[in-house]
Amino acid sequence: MSSEDYVKYMTQKIVKYMDTPKEERQKQKKPREKEHHVYSNRWFGVLPFAFRLFLRRKK
């Protein structure tokens, strides 16, 4: 992707964002807020989860 394509893409995204009403943007944001991710899994993948399972089984 050339820099010209990137600038064009970003300009389109910004214009689309500015054209949508504030209420609609807030409606789109609501479902994303409800999704709760465990940050350790999000950042490091499944390894922290597997480690926790291993420790629980060992007890």
PDB file with SEQRES, HELIX, SHEET and CRYST1 records, atoms N, CA, C and O in Angstrom:
SEQRES   1 A   59  MET SER SER GLU ASP TYR VAL LYS TYR MET THR GLN LYS          
SEQRES   2 A   59  ILE VAL LYS TYR MET ASP THR PRO LYS GLU GLU ARG GLN          
SEQRES   3 A   59  LYS GLN LYS LYS PRO ARG GLU LYS GLU HIS HIS VAL TYR          
SEQRES   4 A   59  SER ASN ARG TRP PHE GLY VAL LEU PRO PHE ALA PHE ARG          
SEQRES   5 A   59  LEU PHE LEU ARG ARG LYS LYS                                  
HELIX    1 AA1 SER A    3  ASP A   19  1                                  17    
HELIX    2 AA2 LYS A   22  LYS A   34  1                                  13    
HELIX    3 AA3 TYR A   39  PHE A   44  1                                   6    
HELIX    4 AA4 LEU A   47  LYS A   58  1                                  12    
CRYST1    1.000    1.000    1.000  90.00  90.00  90.00 P 1           1          
ATOM      1  N   MET A   1       0.848  -1.165   0.000  1.00  0.00           N  
ATOM      2  CA  MET A   1       0.000   0.000   0.000  1.00  0.00           C  
ATOM      3  C   MET A   1       0.898   1.233   0.000  1.00  0.00           C  
ATOM      4  O   MET A   1       1.748   1.396   0.875  1.00  0.00           O  
ATOM      5  N   SER A   2       0.702   2.076  -0.967  1.00  0.00           N  
ATOM      6  CA  SER A   2       1.518   3.285  -1.035  1.00  0.00           C  
ATOM      7  C   SER A   2       0.975   4.328  -0.065  1.00  0.00           C  
ATOM      8  O   SER A   2      -0.140   4.207   0.443  1.00  0.00           O  
ATOM      9  N   SER A   3       1.770   5.333   0.176  1.00  0.00           N  
ATOM     10  CA  SER A   3       1.350   6.379   1.111  1.00  0.00           C  
ATOM     11  C   SER A   3       0.136   7.135   0.577  1.00  0.00           C  
ATOM     12  O   SER A   3      -0.700   7.600   1.351  1.00  0.00           O  
ATOM     13  N   GLU A   4       0.042   7.255  -0.736  1.00  0.00           N  
ATOM     14  CA  GLU A   4      -1.102   7.939  -1.333  1.00  0.00           C  
ATOM     15  C   GLU A   4      -2.394   7.157  -1.075  1.00  0.00           C  
ATOM     16  O   GLU A   4      -3.430   7.745  -0.766  1.00  0.00           O  
ATOM     17  N   ASP A   5      -2.326   5.839  -1.204  1.00  0.00           N  
ATOM     18  CA  ASP A   5      -3.489   4.996  -0.925  1.00  0.00           C  
ATOM     19  C   ASP A   5      -3.893   5.089   0.546  1.00  0.00           C  
ATOM     20  O   ASP A   5      -5.078   5.126   0.877  1.00  0.00           O  
ATOM     21  N   TYR A   6      -2.904   5.126   1.404  1.00  0.00           N  
ATOM     22  CA  TYR A   6      -3.178   5.211   2.838  1.00  0.00           C  
ATOM     23  C   TYR A   6      -3.859   6.531   3.191  1.00  0.00           C  
ATOM     24  O   TYR A   6      -4.816   6.553   3.965  1.00  0.00           O  
ATOM     25  N   VAL A   7      -3.367   7.620   2.627  1.00  0.00           N  
ATOM     26  CA  VAL A   7      -3.971   8.934   2.875  1.00  0.00           C  
ATOM     27  C   VAL A   7      -5.407   8.952   2.363  1.00  0.00           C  
ATOM     28  O   VAL A   7      -6.296   9.497   3.016  1.00  0.00           O  
ATOM     29  N   LYS A   8      -5.629   8.363   1.211  1.00  0.00           N  
ATOM     30  CA  LYS A   8      -6.979   8.300   0.645  1.00  0.00           C  
ATOM     31  C   LYS A   8      -7.899   7.489   1.553  1.00  0.00           C  
ATOM     32  O   LYS A   8      -9.030   7.898   1.814  1.00  0.00           O  
ATOM     33  N   TYR A   9      -7.427   6.357   2.030  1.00  0.00           N  
ATOM     34  CA  TYR A   9      -8.205   5.499   2.920  1.00  0.00           C  
ATOM     35  C   TYR A   9      -8.560   6.231   4.216  1.00  0.00           C  
ATOM     36  O   TYR A   9      -9.711   6.218   4.652  1.00  0.00           O  
ATOM     37  N   MET A  10      -7.563   6.865   4.821  1.00  0.00           N  
ATOM     38  CA  MET A  10      -7.802   7.577   6.075  1.00  0.00           C  
ATOM     39  C   MET A  10      -8.759   8.746   5.870  1.00  0.00           C  
ATOM     40  O   MET A  10      -9.603   9.009   6.726  1.00  0.00           O  
ATOM     41  N   THR A  11      -8.640   9.442   4.760  1.00  0.00           N  
ATOM     42  CA  THR A  11      -9.544  10.552   4.463  1.00  0.00           C  
ATOM     43  C   THR A  11     -10.975  10.052   4.338  1.00  0.00           C  
ATOM     44  O   THR A  11     -11.900  10.683   4.849  1.00  0.00           O  
ATOM     45  N   GLN A  12     -11.163   8.925   3.665  1.00  0.00           N  
ATOM     46  CA  GLN A  12     -12.504   8.356   3.533  1.00  0.00           C  
ATOM     47  C   GLN A  12     -13.075   7.967   4.893  1.00  0.00           C  
ATOM     48  O   GLN A  12     -14.253   8.203   5.160  1.00  0.00           O  
ATOM     49  N   LYS A  13     -12.256   7.378   5.747  1.00  0.00           N  
ATOM     50  CA  LYS A  13     -12.716   6.987   7.079  1.00  0.00           C  
ATOM     51  C   LYS A  13     -13.116   8.202   7.912  1.00  0.00           C  
ATOM     52  O   LYS A  13     -14.140   8.182   8.595  1.00  0.00           O  
ATOM     53  N   ILE A  14     -12.314   9.247   7.854  1.00  0.00           N  
ATOM     54  CA  ILE A  14     -12.596  10.456   8.630  1.00  0.00           C  
ATOM     55  C   ILE A  14     -13.869  11.127   8.137  1.00  0.00           C  
ATOM     56  O   ILE A  14     -14.697  11.557   8.940  1.00  0.00           O  
ATOM     57  N   VAL A  15     -14.027  11.218   6.822  1.00  0.00           N  
ATOM     58  CA  VAL A  15     -15.227  11.845   6.260  1.00  0.00           C  
ATOM     59  C   VAL A  15     -16.466  11.036   6.631  1.00  0.00           C  
ATOM     60  O   VAL A  15     -17.500  11.606   6.979  1.00  0.00           O  
ATOM     61  N   LYS A  16     -16.366   9.722   6.557  1.00  0.00           N  
ATOM     62  CA  LYS A  16     -17.494   8.866   6.926  1.00  0.00           C  
ATOM     63  C   LYS A  16     -17.844   9.057   8.402  1.00  0.00           C  
ATOM     64  O   LYS A  16     -19.020   9.113   8.759  1.00  0.00           O  
ATOM     65  N   TYR A  17     -16.835   9.155   9.250  1.00  0.00           N  
ATOM     66  CA  TYR A  17     -17.050   9.367  10.680  1.00  0.00           C  
ATOM     67  C   TYR A  17     -17.731  10.702  10.937  1.00  0.00           C  
ATOM     68  O   TYR A  17     -18.653  10.792  11.747  1.00  0.00           O  
ATOM     69  N   MET A  18     -17.276  11.730  10.250  1.00  0.00           N  
ATOM     70  CA  MET A  18     -17.834  13.065  10.457  1.00  0.00           C  
ATOM     71  C   MET A  18     -19.252  13.185   9.902  1.00  0.00           C  
ATOM     72  O   MET A  18     -20.043  13.988  10.396  1.00  0.00           O  
ATOM     73  N   ASP A  19     -19.575  12.400   8.888  1.00  0.00           N  
ATOM     74  CA  ASP A  19     -20.908  12.461   8.288  1.00  0.00           C  
ATOM     75  C   ASP A  19     -21.966  11.732   9.112  1.00  0.00           C  
ATOM     76  O   ASP A  19     -23.150  12.051   9.007  1.00  0.00           O  
ATOM     77  N   THR A  20     -21.568  10.775   9.918  1.00  0.00           N  
ATOM     78  CA  THR A  20     -22.557  10.046  10.712  1.00  0.00           C  
ATOM     79  C   THR A  20     -22.971  10.886  11.918  1.00  0.00           C  
ATOM     80  O   THR A  20     -22.129  11.520  12.554  1.00  0.00           O  
ATOM     81  N   PRO A  21     -24.261  10.890  12.231  1.00  0.00           N  
ATOM     82  CA  PRO A  21     -24.728  11.650  13.394  1.00  0.00           C  
ATOM     83  C   PRO A  21     -24.171  11.072  14.698  1.00  0.00           C  
ATOM     84  O   PRO A  21     -23.825   9.893  14.779  1.00  0.00           O  
ATOM     85  N   LYS A  22     -24.096  11.919  15.696  1.00  0.00           N  
ATOM     86  CA  LYS A  22     -23.523  11.521  16.974  1.00  0.00           C  
ATOM     87  C   LYS A  22     -24.311  10.378  17.610  1.00  0.00           C  
ATOM     88  O   LYS A  22     -23.720   9.468  18.191  1.00  0.00           O  
ATOM     89  N   GLU A  23     -25.631  10.418  17.507  1.00  0.00           N  
ATOM     90  CA  GLU A  23     -26.461   9.374  18.103  1.00  0.00           C  
ATOM     91  C   GLU A  23     -26.171   8.009  17.476  1.00  0.00           C  
ATOM     92  O   GLU A  23     -26.114   6.996  18.174  1.00  0.00           O  
ATOM     93  N   GLU A  24     -25.990   7.994  16.168  1.00  0.00           N  
ATOM     94  CA  GLU A  24     -25.700   6.729  15.486  1.00  0.00           C  
ATOM     95  C   GLU A  24     -24.331   6.187  15.887  1.00  0.00           C  
ATOM     96  O   GLU A  24     -24.164   4.979  16.056  1.00  0.00           O  
ATOM     97  N   ARG A  25     -23.361   7.070  16.037  1.00  0.00           N  
ATOM     98  CA  ARG A  25     -22.032   6.636  16.474  1.00  0.00           C  
ATOM     99  C   ARG A  25     -22.094   6.045  17.877  1.00  0.00           C  
ATOM    100  O   ARG A  25     -21.415   5.062  18.172  1.00  0.00           O  
ATOM    101  N   GLN A  26     -22.911   6.647  18.741  1.00  0.00           N  
ATOM    102  CA  GLN A  26     -23.046   6.126  20.100  1.00  0.00           C  
ATOM    103  C   GLN A  26     -23.734   4.770  20.096  1.00  0.00           C  
ATOM    104  O   GLN A  26     -23.381   3.901  20.893  1.00  0.00           O  
ATOM    105  N   LYS A  27     -24.720   4.570  19.207  1.00  0.00           N  
ATOM    106  CA  LYS A  27     -25.387   3.275  19.096  1.00  0.00           C  
ATOM    107  C   LYS A  27     -24.406   2.201  18.638  1.00  0.00           C  
ATOM    108  O   LYS A  27     -24.463   1.063  19.105  1.00  0.00           O  
ATOM    109  N   GLN A  28     -23.512   2.558  17.730  1.00  0.00           N  
ATOM    110  CA  GLN A  28     -22.523   1.599  17.244  1.00  0.00           C  
ATOM    111  C   GLN A  28     -21.502   1.275  18.330  1.00  0.00           C  
ATOM    112  O   GLN A  28     -20.937   0.182  18.349  1.00  0.00           O  
ATOM    113  N   LYS A  29     -21.268   2.216  19.224  1.00  0.00           N  
ATOM    114  CA  LYS A  29     -20.272   2.039  20.268  1.00  0.00           C  
ATOM    115  C   LYS A  29     -20.787   1.144  21.407  1.00  0.00           C  
ATOM    116  O   LYS A  29     -19.995   0.463  22.058  1.00  0.00           O  
ATOM    117  N   LYS A  30     -22.081   1.141  21.647  1.00  0.00           N  
ATOM    118  CA  LYS A  30     -22.663   0.380  22.762  1.00  0.00           C  
ATOM    119  C   LYS A  30     -22.305  -1.106  22.733  1.00  0.00           C  
ATOM    120  O   LYS A  30     -21.839  -1.622  23.749  1.00  0.00           O  
ATOM    121  N   PRO A  31     -22.500  -1.820  21.618  1.00  0.00           N  
ATOM    122  CA  PRO A  31     -22.158  -3.260  21.631  1.00  0.00           C  
ATOM    123  C   PRO A  31     -20.680  -3.523  21.912  1.00  0.00           C  
ATOM    124  O   PRO A  31     -20.335  -4.531  22.528  1.00  0.00           O  
ATOM    125  N   ARG A  32     -19.817  -2.629  21.466  1.00  0.00           N  
ATOM    126  CA  ARG A  32     -18.386  -2.829  21.718  1.00  0.00           C  
ATOM    127  C   ARG A  32     -18.068  -2.655  23.193  1.00  0.00           C  
ATOM    128  O   ARG A  32     -17.166  -3.315  23.710  1.00  0.00           O  
ATOM    129  N   GLU A  33     -18.801  -1.766  23.888  1.00  0.00           N  
ATOM    130  CA  GLU A  33     -18.563  -1.571  25.314  1.00  0.00           C  
ATOM    131  C   GLU A  33     -19.008  -2.786  26.116  1.00  0.00           C  
ATOM    132  O   GLU A  33     -18.413  -3.096  27.148  1.00  0.00           O  
ATOM    133  N   LYS A  34     -20.051  -3.482  25.652  1.00  0.00           N  
ATOM    134  CA  LYS A  34     -20.574  -4.633  26.378  1.00  0.00           C  
ATOM    135  C   LYS A  34     -19.644  -5.831  26.298  1.00  0.00           C  
ATOM    136  O   LYS A  34     -19.648  -6.672  27.196  1.00  0.00           O  
ATOM    137  N   GLU A  35     -18.852  -5.924  25.248  1.00  0.00           N  
ATOM    138  CA  GLU A  35     -17.910  -7.030  25.118  1.00  0.00           C  
ATOM    139  C   GLU A  35     -16.812  -6.865  26.153  1.00  0.00           C  
ATOM    140  O   GLU A  35     -16.093  -5.866  26.162  1.00  0.00           O  
ATOM    141  N   HIS A  36     -16.692  -7.843  27.011  1.00  0.00           N  
ATOM    142  CA  HIS A  36     -15.675  -7.786  28.048  1.00  0.00           C  
ATOM    143  C   HIS A  36     -14.595  -8.810  27.726  1.00  0.00           C  
ATOM    144  O   HIS A  36     -14.862 -10.010  27.657  1.00  0.00           O  
ATOM    145  N   HIS A  37     -13.390  -8.328  27.533  1.00  0.00           N  
ATOM    146  CA  HIS A  37     -12.275  -9.216  27.240  1.00  0.00           C  
ATOM    147  C   HIS A  37     -11.334  -9.231  28.438  1.00  0.00           C  
ATOM    148  O   HIS A  37     -11.084  -8.201  29.065  1.00  0.00           O  
ATOM    149  N   VAL A  38     -10.835 -10.381  28.734  1.00  0.00           N  
ATOM    150  CA  VAL A  38      -9.798 -10.478  29.747  1.00  0.00           C  
ATOM    151  C   VAL A  38      -8.520  -9.973  29.089  1.00  0.00           C  
ATOM    152  O   VAL A  38      -8.072 -10.517  28.080  1.00  0.00           O  
ATOM    153  N   TYR A  39      -7.937  -8.926  29.672  1.00  0.00           N  
ATOM    154  CA  TYR A  39      -6.817  -8.272  29.011  1.00  0.00           C  
ATOM    155  C   TYR A  39      -5.599  -9.172  28.867  1.00  0.00           C  
ATOM    156  O   TYR A  39      -4.859  -9.061  27.890  1.00  0.00           O  
ATOM    157  N   SER A  40      -5.386 -10.057  29.822  1.00  0.00           N  
ATOM    158  CA  SER A  40      -4.226 -10.945  29.680  1.00  0.00           C  
ATOM    159  C   SER A  40      -4.392 -11.846  28.460  1.00  0.00           C  
ATOM    160  O   SER A  40      -3.421 -12.112  27.751  1.00  0.00           O  
ATOM    161  N   ASN A  41      -5.616 -12.320  28.208  1.00  0.00           N  
ATOM    162  CA  ASN A  41      -5.847 -13.152  27.025  1.00  0.00           C  
ATOM    163  C   ASN A  41      -5.758 -12.322  25.758  1.00  0.00           C  
ATOM    164  O   ASN A  41      -5.247 -12.789  24.740  1.00  0.00           O  
ATOM    165  N   ARG A  42      -6.241 -11.121  25.815  1.00  0.00           N  
ATOM    166  CA  ARG A  42      -6.212 -10.264  24.629  1.00  0.00           C  
ATOM    167  C   ARG A  42      -4.776  -9.922  24.242  1.00  0.00           C  
ATOM    168  O   ARG A  42      -4.435  -9.910  23.060  1.00  0.00           O  
ATOM    169  N   TRP A  43      -3.945  -9.649  25.230  1.00  0.00           N  
ATOM    170  CA  TRP A  43      -2.575  -9.234  24.938  1.00  0.00           C  
ATOM    171  C   TRP A  43      -1.649 -10.416  24.665  1.00  0.00           C  
ATOM    172  O   TRP A  43      -0.790 -10.336  23.787  1.00  0.00           O  
ATOM    173  N   PHE A  44      -1.813 -11.503  25.402  1.00  0.00           N  
ATOM    174  CA  PHE A  44      -0.846 -12.591  25.334  1.00  0.00           C  
ATOM    175  C   PHE A  44      -1.404 -13.896  24.780  1.00  0.00           C  
ATOM    176  O   PHE A  44      -0.685 -14.893  24.713  1.00  0.00           O  
ATOM    177  N   GLY A  45      -2.657 -13.907  24.389  1.00  0.00           N  
ATOM    178  CA  GLY A  45      -3.238 -15.109  23.809  1.00  0.00           C  
ATOM    179  C   GLY A  45      -3.743 -16.077  24.863  1.00  0.00           C  
ATOM    180  O   GLY A  45      -4.210 -15.660  25.923  1.00  0.00           O  
ATOM    181  N   VAL A  46      -3.653 -17.340  24.584  1.00  0.00           N  
ATOM    182  CA  VAL A  46      -4.232 -18.381  25.432  1.00  0.00           C  
ATOM    183  C   VAL A  46      -3.274 -18.813  26.543  1.00  0.00           C  
ATOM    184  O   VAL A  46      -3.697 -19.481  27.485  1.00  0.00           O  
ATOM    185  N   LEU A  47      -2.027 -18.455  26.456  1.00  0.00           N  
ATOM    186  CA  LEU A  47      -1.045 -18.930  27.436  1.00  0.00           C  
ATOM    187  C   LEU A  47      -1.401 -18.587  28.882  1.00  0.00           C  
ATOM    188  O   LEU A  47      -1.301 -19.473  29.731  1.00  0.00           O  
ATOM    189  N   PRO A  48      -1.809 -17.363  29.219  1.00  0.00           N  
ATOM    190  CA  PRO A  48      -2.177 -17.106  30.619  1.00  0.00           C  
ATOM    191  C   PRO A  48      -3.348 -17.967  31.089  1.00  0.00           C  
ATOM    192  O   PRO A  48      -3.371 -18.418  32.234  1.00  0.00           O  
ATOM    193  N   PHE A  49      -4.309 -18.190  30.213  1.00  0.00           N  
ATOM    194  CA  PHE A  49      -5.459 -19.031  30.545  1.00  0.00           C  
ATOM    195  C   PHE A  49      -5.011 -20.466  30.818  1.00  0.00           C  
ATOM    196  O   PHE A  49      -5.440 -21.076  31.798  1.00  0.00           O  
ATOM    197  N   ALA A  50      -4.163 -20.996  29.968  1.00  0.00           N  
ATOM    198  CA  ALA A  50      -3.664 -22.363  30.140  1.00  0.00           C  
ATOM    199  C   ALA A  50      -2.848 -22.484  31.428  1.00  0.00           C  
ATOM    200  O   ALA A  50      -2.930 -23.495  32.124  1.00  0.00           O  
ATOM    201  N   PHE A  51      -2.074 -21.471  31.736  1.00  0.00           N  
ATOM    202  CA  PHE A  51      -1.273 -21.478  32.956  1.00  0.00           C  
ATOM    203  C   PHE A  51      -2.172 -21.494  34.191  1.00  0.00           C  
ATOM    204  O   PHE A  51      -1.904 -22.221  35.148  1.00  0.00           O  
ATOM    205  N   ARG A  52      -3.243 -20.689  34.170  1.00  0.00           N  
ATOM    206  CA  ARG A  52      -4.186 -20.679  35.285  1.00  0.00           C  
ATOM    207  C   ARG A  52      -4.859 -22.044  35.454  1.00  0.00           C  
ATOM    208  O   ARG A  52      -5.013 -22.524  36.577  1.00  0.00           O  
ATOM    209  N   LEU A  53      -5.256 -22.664  34.355  1.00  0.00           N  
ATOM    210  CA  LEU A  53      -5.864 -23.996  34.434  1.00  0.00           C  
ATOM    211  C   LEU A  53      -4.888 -25.007  35.032  1.00  0.00           C  
ATOM    212  O   LEU A  53      -5.268 -25.839  35.856  1.00  0.00           O  
ATOM    213  N   PHE A  54      -3.647 -24.928  34.614  1.00  0.00           N  
ATOM    214  CA  PHE A  54      -2.623 -25.834  35.123  1.00  0.00           C  
ATOM    215  C   PHE A  54      -2.456 -25.669  36.632  1.00  0.00           C  
ATOM    216  O   PHE A  54      -2.361 -26.658  37.359  1.00  0.00           O  
ATOM    217  N   LEU A  55      -2.418 -24.425  37.102  1.00  0.00           N  
ATOM    218  CA  LEU A  55      -2.254 -24.181  38.536  1.00  0.00           C  
ATOM    219  C   LEU A  55      -3.466 -24.653  39.330  1.00  0.00           C  
ATOM    220  O   LEU A  55      -3.310 -25.178  40.433  1.00  0.00           O  
ATOM    221  N   ARG A  56      -4.662 -24.475  38.793  1.00  0.00           N  
ATOM    222  CA  ARG A  56      -5.872 -24.914  39.492  1.00  0.00           C  
ATOM    223  C   ARG A  56      -5.920 -26.436  39.606  1.00  0.00           C  
ATOM    224  O   ARG A  56      -6.324 -26.965  40.641  1.00  0.00           O  
ATOM    225  N   ARG A  57      -5.519 -27.130  38.571  1.00  0.00           N  
ATOM    226  CA  ARG A  57      -5.522 -28.599  38.610  1.00  0.00           C  
ATOM    227  C   ARG A  57      -4.497 -29.129  39.603  1.00  0.00           C  
ATOM    228  O   ARG A  57      -4.698 -30.168  40.232  1.00  0.00           O  
ATOM    229  N   LYS A  58      -3.403 -28.403  39.731  1.00  0.00           N  
ATOM    230  CA  LYS A  58      -2.334 -28.850  40.613  1.00  0.00           C  
ATOM    231  C   LYS A  58      -2.756 -28.763  42.084  1.00  0.00           C  
ATOM    232  O   LYS A  58      -2.277 -29.547  42.904  1.00  0.00           O  
ATOM    233  N   LYS A  59      -3.626 -27.842  42.424  1.00  0.00           N  
ATOM    234  CA  LYS A  59      -4.079 -27.681  43.811  1.00  0.00           C  
ATOM    235  C   LYS A  59      -4.970 -28.787  44.157  1.00  0.00           C  
ATOM    236  O   LYS A  59      -5.468 -28.850  45.281  1.00  0.00           O  
TER     237      LYS A  59                                                      
END                                                                             
